[in-house]
């Protein structure tokens, strides 16, 4: 009986530990002719308290979707533009220097 309780306690600790684990993705530099864009997972996940699934289950369901994103797509509410629409977050229109660095 003690063995079952010990195993159950270990499982509970593992589940709680993984739920509290630091999840990230690091910074991603997106090369762009208009100036590279540094995407910070920390700024979005920790800074804005977003869940990973807000983007990865809806906007980015495959790595292929990460490779090419255009401003035109974003201005239509795709990719970053889903949140960066001037309502939920600053707009992708006219605030280039917030993302693009020369």
Secondary structure, DSSP 8 states (H G I E B T S, - for coil): -HHHHHHHHHHHHHHHHHHHS-----EEEE--TT-EEEEEHHIIIIIS---THHHHTTT-SSTHHHH---HHHHHTT-GGGGT-SSSSS--SSS-GGGTEE-
